[in-house]
Amino acid sequence: MSSRQREIDQLDRKILRALQGNARLSNAELAEQVGLSTTACWNRTRQLEADGYIQGYVALIDQAKLGMTDTVLLELTLDRHDDNALARFGEALATLPEVLEAYLVSGEYDYLVKVAVEGTAGYERFLREKLYKIGGIRHSRSMFALRCMKWVPSVRV
């Protein structure tokens, strides 16, 4: 997307809301929902993709059905804070399948990481066999999520 971003209108927002609700809608179904012809809807959707408003389409997977029954939030502080150390650590985190989300954050810790594991034994294995092998961690703090109170898969449009 260029530095000057195209403004989206209410029809574009309707398309985005409909796709957030069900990204598997056919173009004909989407066009009917938002009140456009199929050609106009197709063109607008492709433009939203080209402009970066739609970054991709995903399937939402139930982690518990896959045996990953626990969600753990980790706060991590690194030994070093130079750009290379942060970039290397972030790239290594991204390769771990248990890592659902990872954020470089401000404050007392450097990273906030959300992982899915198979109970406390699975978490211990994740730490010992994967996370701590990355190296460079000075301090970590873990919190097991007891219940998800609110989950929003995307931004509100």
MDTraj code that builds the backbone (N, CA, C; nanometers):
import mdtraj as md
import numpy as np

residues = "MET SER SER ARG GLN ARG GLU ILE ASP GLN LEU ASP ARG LYS ILE LEU ARG ALA LEU GLN GLY ASN ALA ARG LEU SER ASN ALA GLU LEU ALA GLU GLN VAL GLY LEU SER THR THR ALA CYS TRP ASN ARG THR ARG GLN LEU GLU ALA ASP GLY TYR ILE GLN GLY TYR VAL ALA LEU ILE ASP GLN ALA LYS LEU GLY MET THR ASP THR VAL LEU LEU GLU LEU THR LEU ASP ARG HIS ASP ASP ASN ALA LEU ALA ARG PHE GLY GLU ALA LEU ALA THR LEU PRO GLU VAL LEU GLU ALA TYR LEU VAL SER GLY GLU TYR ASP TYR LEU VAL LYS VAL ALA VAL GLU GLY THR ALA GLY TYR GLU ARG PHE LEU ARG GLU LYS LEU TYR LYS ILE GLY GLY ILE ARG HIS SER ARG SER MET PHE ALA LEU ARG CYS MET LYS TRP VAL PRO SER VAL ARG VAL".split()
xyz = np.array([
    [0.0854, -0.1163, 0.0000],
    [0.0000, 0.0000, 0.0000],
    [0.0902, 0.1228, 0.0000],
    [0.0501, 0.2244, -0.0729],
    [0.1294, 0.3463, -0.0794],
    [0.1203, 0.4213, 0.0527],
    [0.2069, 0.5246, 0.0656],
    [0.2048, 0.6027, 0.1889],
    [0.0730, 0.6769, 0.2036],
    [0.0082, 0.7074, 0.0906],
    [-0.1224, 0.7706, 0.0963],
    [-0.2278, 0.6609, 0.0827],
    [-0.2961, 0.6335, 0.1896],
    [-0.3905, 0.5231, 0.1960],
    [-0.5275, 0.5645, 0.1417],
    [-0.5853, 0.4775, 0.0615],
    [-0.7183, 0.4998, 0.0072],
    [-0.8199, 0.4914, 0.1197],
    [-0.9127, 0.5853, 0.1228],
    [-1.0211, 0.5825, 0.2211],
    [-1.1237, 0.4780, 0.1794],
    [-1.1684, 0.3990, 0.2749],
    [-1.2737, 0.3023, 0.2427],
    [-1.4086, 0.3615, 0.2800],
    [-1.5127, 0.3174, 0.2087],
    [-1.6464, 0.3706, 0.2339],
    [-1.7314, 0.2660, 0.3055],
    [-1.8572, 0.2967, 0.3254],
    [-1.9470, 0.2075, 0.3997],
    [-1.9662, 0.0731, 0.3293],
    [-1.9661, 0.0700, 0.1962],
    [-1.9777, -0.0581, 0.1254],
    [-1.8550, -0.1449, 0.1496],
    [-1.7375, -0.0833, 0.1463],
    [-1.6153, -0.1586, 0.1778],
    [-1.6227, -0.2150, 0.3196],
    [-1.6714, -0.1333, 0.4128],
    [-1.6842, -0.1790, 0.5521],
    [-1.7840, -0.2937, 0.5632],
    [-1.8906, -0.2888, 0.4872],
    [-1.9882, -0.3989, 0.4877],
    [-1.9240, -0.5278, 0.4363],
    [-1.8429, -0.5152, 0.3337],
    [-1.7719, -0.6325, 0.2805],
    [-1.6788, -0.6889, 0.3870],
    [-1.6015, -0.6023, 0.4520],
    [-1.5088, -0.6484, 0.5555],
    [-1.5818, -0.7161, 0.6712],
    [-1.6932, -0.6569, 0.7159],
    [-1.7705, -0.7183, 0.8257],
    [-1.8243, -0.8556, 0.7846],
    [-1.8782, -0.8644, 0.6632],
    [-1.9338, -0.9922, 0.6164],
    [-1.8247, -1.0987, 0.6089],
    [-1.7064, -1.0624, 0.5587],
    [-1.5973, -1.1597, 0.5478],
    [-1.5414, -1.1977, 0.6839],
    [-1.5445, -1.1053, 0.7814],
    [-1.5027, -1.1414, 0.9172],
    [-1.5971, -1.2454, 0.9748],
    [-1.7236, -1.2331, 0.9447],
    [-1.8215, -1.3297, 0.9945],
    [-1.8102, -1.4648, 0.9270],
    [-1.7772, -1.4644, 0.7978],
    [-1.7647, -1.5893, 0.7234],
    [-1.6797, -1.5643, 0.5992],
    [-1.5531, -1.5956, 0.6077],
    [-1.4612, -1.5725, 0.4962],
    [-1.4824, -1.6713, 0.3822],
    [-1.5681, -1.7701, 0.4028],
    [-1.5930, -1.8690, 0.2981],
    [-1.7134, -1.8341, 0.2117],
    [-1.7700, -1.7159, 0.2322],
    [-1.8815, -1.6745, 0.1471],
    [-1.8368, -1.6728, 0.0014],
    [-1.9229, -1.7196, -0.0870],
    [-1.8924, -1.7051, -0.2291],
    [-1.9096, -1.5581, -0.2654],
    [-1.8543, -1.5174, -0.3767],
    [-1.8694, -1.3785, -0.4195],
    [-2.0165, -1.3441, -0.4393],
    [-2.0945, -1.4385, -0.4916],
    [-2.2385, -1.4136, -0.5121],
    [-2.3096, -1.3928, -0.3788],
    [-2.2774, -1.4752, -0.2785],
    [-2.3381, -1.4593, -0.1460],
    [-2.2962, -1.3272, -0.0824],
    [-2.1690, -1.2940, -0.0949],
    [-2.1178, -1.1692, -0.0399],
    [-2.1860, -1.0493, -0.1073],
    [-2.1958, -1.0539, -0.2387],
    [-2.2590, -0.9447, -0.3134],
    [-2.4035, -0.9250, -0.2694],
    [-2.4752, -1.0352, -0.2506],
    [-2.6145, -1.0264, -0.2064],
    [-2.6232, -0.9658, -0.0659],
    [-2.5339, -1.0091, 0.0223],
    [-2.5350, -0.9579, 0.1602],
    [-2.5090, -0.8081, 0.1684],
    [-2.4203, -0.7583, 0.0828],
    [-2.3825, -0.6175, 0.0923],
    [-2.4568, -0.5283, -0.0065],
    [-2.5385, -0.5890, -0.0925],
    [-2.6205, -0.5106, -0.1844],
    [-2.5471, -0.4586, -0.3062],
    [-2.4582, -0.5401, -0.3623],
    [-2.3840, -0.5021, -0.4827],
    [-2.4029, -0.6078, -0.5908],
    [-2.3706, -0.5719, -0.7145],
    [-2.3645, -0.6726, -0.8203],
    [-2.2426, -0.7598, -0.7937],
    [-2.2402, -0.8778, -0.8518],
    [-2.1267, -0.9681, -0.8277],
    [-1.9969, -0.9079, -0.8819],
    [-2.0029, -0.8396, -0.9949],
    [-1.8822, -0.7791, -1.0526],
    [-1.8294, -0.6674, -0.9632],
    [-1.9177, -0.5798, -0.9175],
    [-1.8762, -0.4696, -0.8302],
    [-1.8205, -0.5234, -0.6991],
    [-1.8835, -0.6268, -0.6448],
    [-1.8365, -0.6859, -0.5193],
    [-1.6991, -0.7490, -0.5382],
    [-1.6818, -0.8229, -0.6480],
    [-1.5537, -0.8864, -0.6793],
    [-1.4444, -0.7798, -0.6892],
    [-1.4719, -0.6718, -0.7626],
    [-1.3725, -0.5656, -0.7806],
    [-1.3376, -0.4990, -0.6483],
    [-1.4363, -0.4716, -0.5653],
    [-1.4104, -0.4076, -0.4358],
    [-1.3303, -0.4997, -0.3442],
    [-1.3663, -0.6274, -0.3406],
    [-1.2947, -0.7233, -0.2558],
    [-1.1493, -0.7344, -0.2991],
    [-1.1256, -0.7456, -0.4285],
    [-0.9873, -0.7542, -0.4782],
    [-0.9104, -0.6264, -0.4464],
    [-0.9769, -0.5094, -0.4544],
    [-0.9100, -0.3832, -0.4223],
    [-0.8768, -0.3766, -0.2734],
    [-0.9675, -0.4261, -0.1881],
    [-0.9406, -0.4304, -0.0437],
    [-0.8200, -0.5205, -0.0146],
    [-0.8085, -0.6307, -0.0897],
    [-0.6916, -0.7178, -0.0745],
    [-0.5657, -0.6462, -0.1223],
    [-0.5722, -0.5842, -0.2394],
    [-0.4551, -0.5167, -0.2966],
    [-0.4083, -0.4020, -0.2071],
    [-0.5018, -0.3331, -0.1441],
    [-0.4678, -0.2208, -0.0566],
    [-0.4234, -0.2654, 0.0823],
    [-0.4306, -0.3949, 0.1109],
    [-0.3835, -0.4464, 0.2388],
    [-0.4849, -0.4458, 0.3510],
    [-0.6103, -0.4084, 0.3221],
    [-0.7137, -0.4142, 0.4263],
    [-0.7460, -0.5596, 0.4599],
    [-0.7448, -0.6452, 0.3596],
    [-0.7609, -0.7897, 0.3804],
    [-0.6227, -0.8499, 0.3635],
    [-0.5702, -0.9053, 0.4721],
    [-0.4342, -0.9592, 0.4695],
    [-0.4307, -1.1080, 0.4370],
    [-0.5429, -1.1757, 0.4469],
    [-0.5467, -1.3179, 0.4177],
    [-0.6738, -1.3789, 0.4717],
    [-0.6903, -1.5063, 0.4466],
    [-0.8070, -1.5805, 0.4921],
    [-0.7564, -1.7018, 0.5686],
    [-0.8156, -1.7288, 0.6850],
    [-0.7666, -1.8381, 0.7688],
    [-0.8818, -1.9241, 0.8197],
    [-0.8468, -2.0439, 0.8640],
    [-0.9409, -2.1307, 0.9338],
    [-0.9119, -2.1181, 1.0826],
    [-1.0145, -2.1012, 1.1639],
    [-0.9968, -2.0944, 1.3085],
    [-1.0083, -2.2359, 1.3639],
    [-0.9039, -2.2811, 1.4282],
    [-0.8930, -2.4194, 1.4749],
    [-0.9194, -2.4255, 1.6247],
    [-0.9926, -2.5265, 1.6682],
    [-1.0177, -2.5484, 1.8111],
    [-0.8959, -2.6197, 1.8689],
    [-0.8119, -2.5453, 1.9423],
    [-0.6877, -2.6027, 1.9938],
    [-0.7131, -2.7168, 2.0914],
    [-0.8221, -2.7121, 2.1682],
    [-0.8508, -2.8187, 2.2652],
    [-0.8786, -2.9508, 2.1947],
    [-0.9461, -2.9457, 2.0793],
    [-0.9743, -3.0692, 2.0056],
    [-0.8469, -3.1342, 1.9527],
    [-0.7413, -3.0532, 1.9396],
    [-0.6118, -3.1057, 1.8953],
    [-0.5239, -3.1487, 2.0115],
    [-0.5791, -3.1440, 2.1330],
    [-0.5035, -3.1863, 2.2505],
    [-0.4270, -3.0748, 2.3188],
    [-0.4354, -2.9542, 2.2657],
    [-0.3674, -2.8402, 2.3261],
    [-0.4668, -2.7718, 2.4199],
    [-0.4851, -2.8301, 2.5375],
    [-0.5936, -2.7915, 2.6274],
    [-0.5666, -2.6661, 2.7088],
    [-0.4418, -2.6232, 2.7147],
    [-0.4085, -2.5087, 2.7983],
    [-0.3463, -2.3957, 2.7178],
    [-0.3811, -2.2746, 2.7584],
    [-0.3206, -2.1541, 2.7020],
    [-0.2367, -2.0905, 2.8105],
    [-0.1123, -2.0579, 2.7754],
    [-0.0206, -1.9965, 2.8713],
    [0.0255, -1.8624, 2.8134],
    [0.0239, -1.7616, 2.8981],
    [0.0768, -1.6304, 2.8615],
    [0.2121, -1.6154, 2.9277],
    [0.3112, -1.5850, 2.8474],
    [0.4491, -1.5736, 2.8953],
    [0.4981, -1.4311, 2.8801],
    [0.5615, -1.3802, 2.9821],
    [0.6310, -1.2529, 2.9727],
    [0.7794, -1.2860, 2.9741],
    [0.8520, -1.2348, 2.8772],
    [0.9931, -1.2679, 2.8626],
    [1.0790, -1.1421, 2.8579],
    [1.1910, -1.1464, 2.9272],
    [1.2912, -1.0410, 2.9201],
    [1.4186, -1.1031, 2.8642],
    [1.4791, -1.0358, 2.7686],
    [1.6011, -1.0863, 2.7065],
    [1.7246, -1.0286, 2.7747],
    [1.8386, -1.0980, 2.7550],
    [1.9672, -1.0512, 2.8054],
    [2.0108, -0.9246, 2.7348],
    [1.9864, -0.9191, 2.6052],
    [2.0316, -0.8068, 2.5237],
    [1.9116, -0.7438, 2.4549],
    [1.9238, -0.6145, 2.4227],
    [1.8119, -0.5421, 2.3637],
    [1.8468, -0.4712, 2.2337],
    [1.9568, -0.5115, 2.1715],
    [1.9908, -0.4487, 2.0440],
    [1.8978, -0.5039, 1.9354],
    [1.8905, -0.4337, 1.8250],
    [1.7978, -0.4707, 1.7172],
    [1.8185, -0.6138, 1.6684],
    [1.9457, -0.6560, 1.6550],
    [1.9734, -0.7915, 1.6059],
    [1.9243, -0.8976, 1.7029],
    [1.9460, -0.8774, 1.8322],
    [1.9026, -0.9753, 1.9326],
    [1.7502, -0.9867, 1.9330],
    [1.6815, -0.8722, 1.9289],
    [1.5345, -0.8742, 1.9273],
    [1.4825, -0.9409, 1.8013],
    [1.5417, -0.9099, 1.6871],
    [1.4967, -0.9688, 1.5601],
    [1.5199, -1.1196, 1.5592],
    [1.6368, -1.1637, 1.6007],
    [1.6674, -1.3084, 1.6030],
    [1.5716, -1.3831, 1.6953],
    [1.5480, -1.3270, 1.8136],
    [1.4592, -1.3935, 1.9081],
    [1.3170, -1.3998, 1.8521],
    [1.2688, -1.2896, 1.7967],
    [1.1351, -1.2869, 1.7375],
    [1.1191, -1.3865, 1.6245],
    [1.2197, -1.3969, 1.5400],
    [1.2149, -1.4939, 1.4295],
    [1.2137, -1.6366, 1.4817],
    [1.2912, -1.6649, 1.5845],
    [1.2944, -1.7992, 1.6432],
    [1.1600, -1.8337, 1.7060],
    [1.0985, -1.7381, 1.7756],
    [0.9658, -1.7611, 1.8354],
    [0.8639, -1.7987, 1.7292],
    [0.8702, -1.7296, 1.6160],
    [0.7729, -1.7504, 1.5096],
    [0.7786, -1.8911, 1.4511],
    [0.8893, -1.9622, 1.4693],
    [0.9016, -2.0978, 1.4143],
    [0.8400, -2.2041, 1.5052],
    [0.8088, -2.1693, 1.6305],
    [0.7575, -2.2684, 1.7255],
    [0.6069, -2.2860, 1.7066],
    [0.5607, -2.4062, 1.6759],
    [0.4185, -2.4265, 1.6488],
    [0.3275, -2.3995, 1.7687],
    [0.3791, -2.4128, 1.8893],
    [0.2983, -2.3862, 2.0087],
    [0.2678, -2.2370, 2.0267],
    [0.3497, -2.1530, 1.9680],
    [0.3333, -2.0079, 1.9821],
    [0.2189, -1.9623, 1.8925],
    [0.1135, -1.9110, 1.9570],
    [-0.0022, -1.8610, 1.8841],
    [0.0137, -1.7140, 1.8482],
    [0.0712, -1.6374, 1.9400],
    [0.0928, -1.4945, 1.9207],
    [0.2189, -1.4556, 1.9960],
    [0.2902, -1.3582, 1.9434],
    [0.4089, -1.3060, 2.0113],
    [0.4191, -1.1579, 1.9802],
    [0.4350, -1.0785, 2.0844],
    [0.4412, -0.9335, 2.0715],
    [0.5673, -0.8804, 2.1363],
    [0.6369, -0.7924, 2.0680],
    [0.7417, -0.7127, 2.1287],
    [0.6682, -0.5984, 2.1974],
    [0.6889, -0.5819, 2.3277],
    [0.6069, -0.4884, 2.4053],
    [0.6932, -0.3875, 2.4813],
    [0.6277, -0.2818, 2.5256],
    [0.6930, -0.1852, 2.6127],
    [0.6717, -0.2299, 2.7575],
    [0.7456, -0.1702, 2.8476],
    [0.7261, -0.2016, 2.9886],
    [0.8364, -0.2871, 3.0453],
    [0.8028, -0.3589, 3.1504],
    [0.9009, -0.4357, 3.2263],
    [0.9573, -0.5546, 3.1480],
    [0.8771, -0.6131, 3.0594],
    [0.9189, -0.7299, 2.9811],
    [0.9372, -0.6900, 2.8355],
    [1.0096, -0.7715, 2.7618],
    [1.0341, -0.7440, 2.6201],
    [0.9285, -0.8070, 2.5299],
    [0.8826, -0.9256, 2.5664],
    [0.7863, -0.9989, 2.4836],
    [0.6691, -1.0475, 2.5668],
    [0.5522, -1.0470, 2.5050],
    [0.4344, -1.1152, 2.5581],
    [0.4021, -1.2231, 2.4564],
    [0.3989, -1.3481, 2.5030],
    [0.3842, -1.4627, 2.4142],
    [0.2679, -1.5486, 2.4616],
    [0.1833, -1.5886, 2.3680],
    [0.0702, -1.6764, 2.3976],
    [0.0991, -1.8124, 2.3336],
    [0.0968, -1.9160, 2.4175],
    [0.1256, -2.0510, 2.3669],
    [0.0120, -2.1461, 2.4013],
    [-0.0041, -2.2471, 2.3173],
    [-0.1014, -2.3537, 2.3412],
    [-0.0225, -2.4807, 2.3701],
    [-0.0551, -2.5459, 2.4823],
    [0.0185, -2.6649, 2.5248],
    [-0.0781, -2.7715, 2.5758],
    [-0.0223, -2.8898, 2.5903],
    [-0.0976, -3.0037, 2.6414],
    [-0.0700, -3.0182, 2.7908],
    [-0.1370, -2.9363, 2.8729],
    [-0.1241, -2.9444, 3.0179],
    [0.0106, -2.8958, 3.0678],
    [0.0300, -2.9126, 3.1983],
    [0.1541, -2.8648, 3.2597],
    [0.2761, -2.9431, 3.2108],
    [0.2583, -3.0721, 3.1854],
    [0.3705, -3.1513, 3.1331],
    [0.4089, -3.1027, 2.9934],
    [0.3108, -3.0710, 2.9127],
    [0.3369, -3.0178, 2.7796],
    [0.4053, -2.8823, 2.7857],
    [0.3676, -2.8024, 2.8838],
    [0.4305, -2.6719, 2.8991],
    [0.5760, -2.6860, 2.9422],
    [0.6001, -2.7761, 3.0349],
    [0.7371, -2.8004, 3.0798],
    [0.8233, -2.8476, 2.9631],
    [0.7694, -2.9369, 2.8778],
    [0.8424, -2.9837, 2.7588],
    [0.8704, -2.8672, 2.6635],
    [0.7690, -2.7828, 2.6424],
    [0.7859, -2.6668, 2.5549],
    [0.8996, -2.5773, 2.6044],
    [0.9012, -2.5497, 2.7346],
    [1.0069, -2.4652, 2.7904],
    [1.1438, -2.5298, 2.7739],
    [1.1555, -2.6523, 2.8175],
    [1.2855, -2.7202, 2.8217],
    [1.3385, -2.7544, 2.6829],
    [1.2507, -2.8077, 2.5970],
    [1.2958, -2.8583, 2.4674],
    [1.2946, -2.7547, 2.3560],
    [1.2208, -2.6456, 2.3748],
    [1.2100, -2.5499, 2.2643],
    [1.2463, -2.4070, 2.3048],
    [1.1702, -2.3480, 2.3945],
    [1.1882, -2.2056, 2.4241],
    [1.3268, -2.1754, 2.4801],
    [1.3687, -2.2484, 2.5828],
    [1.4963, -2.2186, 2.6461],
    [1.6155, -2.2551, 2.5576],
    [1.5931, -2.3330, 2.4530],
    [1.7006, -2.3641, 2.3583],
    [1.7275, -2.2471, 2.2650],
    [1.6333, -2.1532, 2.2562],
    [1.6570, -2.0338, 2.1748],
    [1.7702, -1.9531, 2.2374],
    [1.7721, -1.9468, 2.3683],
    [1.8767, -1.8729, 2.4390],
    [1.8472, -1.7240, 2.4430],
    [1.9206, -1.6556, 2.5291],
    [1.9082, -1.5119, 2.5391],
    [1.8002, -1.4639, 2.6340],
    [1.7302, -1.5561, 2.7020],
    [1.6242, -1.5160, 2.7951],
    [1.6859, -1.4911, 2.9320],
    [1.6645, -1.3731, 2.9859],
    [1.7130, -1.3402, 3.1199],
    [1.6096, -1.3766, 3.2257],
    [1.4818, -1.3507, 3.1952],
    [1.3763, -1.3738, 3.2946],
    [1.2465, -1.4068, 3.2223],
    [1.1683, -1.4932, 3.2842],
    [1.0359, -1.5229, 3.2285],
    [0.9348, -1.5349, 3.3413],
    [0.8114, -1.5073, 3.3068],
    [0.7006, -1.5239, 3.4001],
    [0.5855, -1.5838, 3.3214],
    [0.5225, -1.6870, 3.3781],
    [0.4157, -1.7602, 3.3095],
    [0.2847, -1.7490, 3.3843],
    [0.1772, -1.7442, 3.3075],
    [0.0427, -1.7438, 3.3636],
    [-0.0431, -1.8385, 3.2814],
    [-0.1041, -1.9361, 3.3456],
    [-0.1983, -2.0234, 3.2772],
    [-0.3332, -1.9524, 3.2705],
    [-0.3907, -1.9457, 3.1516],
    [-0.5237, -1.8864, 3.1358],
    [-0.6256, -1.9848, 3.1921],
    [-0.7116, -1.9384, 3.2793],
    [-0.8144, -2.0242, 3.3380],
    [-0.9387, -2.0317, 3.2493],
    [-0.9742, -1.9179, 3.1908],
    [-1.0915, -1.9119, 3.1041],
    [-1.0779, -1.7890, 3.0145],
    [-1.1212, -1.8015, 2.8913],
    [-1.1218, -1.6876, 2.8002],
    [-1.2527, -1.6121, 2.8202],
    [-1.2414, -1.4872, 2.8597],
    [-1.3602, -1.4053, 2.8861],
    [-1.4087, -1.3341, 2.7600],
    [-1.3168, -1.2994, 2.6711],
    [-1.3533, -1.2352, 2.5454],
    [-1.2439, -1.2631, 2.4451],
    [-1.2862, -1.2987, 2.3255],
    [-1.1918, -1.3240, 2.2168],
    [-1.2485, -1.2604, 2.0911],
    [-1.1704, -1.1768, 2.0290],
    [-1.2116, -1.1113, 1.9049],
    [-1.1088, -1.1491, 1.7995],
    [-1.1493, -1.2217, 1.6945],
    [-1.0528, -1.2689, 1.5972],
    [-0.9991, -1.1599, 1.5054],
    [-1.0593, -1.0428, 1.5046],
    [-1.0145, -0.9382, 1.4160],
    [-1.0632, -0.8029, 1.4685],
    [-1.0281, -0.6983, 1.3990],
    [-1.0688, -0.5636, 1.4409],
    [-1.2117, -0.5369, 1.4014],
    [-1.2707, -0.4421, 1.4703],
    [-1.4084, -0.4036, 1.4400],
    [-1.4065, -0.3037, 1.3249],
    [-1.4899, -0.3276, 1.2252],
    [-1.4995, -0.2343, 1.1119],
    [-1.6355, -0.1709, 1.1056],
])
top = md.Topology()
chain = top.add_chain()
for i, resn in enumerate(residues, 1):
    res = top.add_residue(resn, chain, resSeq=i)
    for name in ("N", "CA", "C"):
        top.add_atom(name, md.element.get_by_symbol(name[0]), res)
traj = md.Trajectory(xyz[None], top)
